[in-house]
Amino acid sequence: MFDDKVSLLLFALQKAFQAAPNRLMTTTVYTALLAASVFFSSLFHFYE
């Protein structure tokens, strides 16, 4: 169930960036996405 929600969120983010990459990709957004990806990566490694 958690994996489905994460997959759906990533799909939605991907579509949003495809629609308007220059407007959405500000420094703040980039930093937040980078932090979230590192967090989720470490979270997934914790459960393995």
BELMO-V665300 format. One line per field, one symbol per residue. ss: DSSP state (a for helix, b for strand, c for the rest). phi: phi as a letter, one per 20 degrees, with the letter a starting at -180 (. if undefined). psi: psi as a letter, one per 40 degrees, with the letter a starting at -180 (. if undefined). A space follows every 10 residues. Layout:
ss: ???
phi: ???
psi: ???
This chain:
ss: caaaaaaaaa aaaaaaaaac aaaaccaaaa aaaaaaaaaa aaaaaaac
phi: .fffffffff fffffffffb fffeeeffff ffffffffff ffffffef
psi: dddddddddd dddddddddg ddddgidddd dddddddddd dddddde.
